[in-house]
């Protein structure tokens, strides 16, 4: 899954349906979330793009979104924040949330 940086964040989130997972490599729940996101990407296909932001490497982005706990997942549609979820998100609940905006 592609990692976003300060240089490409705005470009990658401005069009279409985009999910961004704010995570850290040392975070247990974040590691549990990764296979859920990968499976959802396979199921949902090209209708949604799922990206990751490492909060330790991209502090400026994390601060701009007020990330205080991880994982935190944002759903964007055409650059606008539609939904935010903090903590582990079960597969079916995650997919249902994304499908609301398709």
Secondary structure, DSSP 4 states (H G I P E B T S, - for coil): -PBP-TTTHHHHHSSSEEEEEEE-TT-HHHHHHHHHHHHHHHHHGGG-EEEEEETTT-HHHHHHTT--SSSEEEEEETTEEEEEEES---HHHHHHHHHTT-
